[in-house]
Amino acid sequence: MSKARTPATLAAGAALALAACGPDALVMSRTTGVTGTGGFSGATLRNSGEMVLELPQETFTGRWVAVREGANQSLELLSAYGSGSILRSTANLLSETEAGFGTAILTSDKGRSMRCEFRYSGVNITAIGVCQTTNGEIFDLQVS
């Protein structure tokens, strides 16, 4: 006997798959204290992807986009020399510090929508921010 797949079970499956692909997200309602978890897909070296937030009775899914602000770049030339057995090596190293702002626009399996704003740092995105639902509920957002 096969189990019927409802939109809620499909959303939960998608949430688990996305959460395993990137940074973990944690949200907490400022009014009720309800917490939820989720994740970002496409966070490594990309500026957009899919996002999922699972609350106890509702799952939000949608797209996130981040914009870098002026990144700091440096170029260094490294050299190593040896004696006896000849060892000579040089390498170029380019490092970039990445930070910026992002937003996410999400809809839930219950028909609500949520908008998130966050400040992020790093190639793999660690972030802090705030999310708000259409009925005004505000959530604090942490991503790591």
FENZI-V943687 format. One record per residue. N is the residue number from 1. NEAR is the number of other C-alpha atoms within 12 Angstrom. Layout:
n: {N,N}
near: {NEAR,NEAR}
//
This chain:
n: {1,2,3,4,5,6,7,8,9,10,11,12,13,14,15,16,17,18,19,20,21,22,23,24,25,26,27,28,29,30,31,32,33,34,35,36,37,38,39,40,41,42,43,44,45,46,47,48,49,50,51,52,53,54,55,56,57,58,59,60,61,62,63,64,65,66,67,68,69,70,71,72,73,74,75,76,77,78,79,80,81,82,83,84,85,86,87,88,89,90,91,92,93,94,95,96,97,98,99,100,101,102,103,104,105,106,107,108,109,110,111,112,113,114,115,116,117,118,119,120,121,122,123,124,125,126,127,128,129,130,131,132,133,134,135,136,137,138,139,140,141,142,143,144}
near: {3,4,7,9,11,11,16,21,16,17,29,28,20,28,35,25,20,31,30,21,23,30,30,32,39,31,35,28,23,18,13,13,15,20,24,29,35,40,42,42,34,25,35,20,19,22,30,26,29,33,45,45,48,35,27,17,15,30,34,40,41,32,29,32,30,36,23,24,17,12,16,15,12,12,12,13,13,13,13,12,12,10,8,7,7,9,11,13,12,12,12,12,13,13,15,19,19,27,26,27,28,34,31,36,30,32,27,28,27,20,17,21,26,34,34,40,30,31,27,32,30,27,25,27,39,30,34,28,29,30,34,30,27,18,12,16,23,25,32,30,34,31,35,25}
//
